[in-house]
Amino acid sequence: MTREEAIKILQKRQRFCKVISDHANATIKADELQEVEAIDMAISTLRLVSRERVEKMQGEEETK
């Protein structure tokens, strides 16, 4: 499985969680929104880091 395929699957699950949270009671809604947040974190780790971000981070480390 590629990163892109994994991201698509996670995004599909995230949309599902958002729909469930829109129609759920408070307890289930909180759980689904927490899952949406966790999926956001997973997707962000799968995305490639751009060269510009790496260079910016390196520049910030040098100034410390």
Helices and strands as residue ranges (DSSP letters): H 3-22, H 26-46, H 51-62
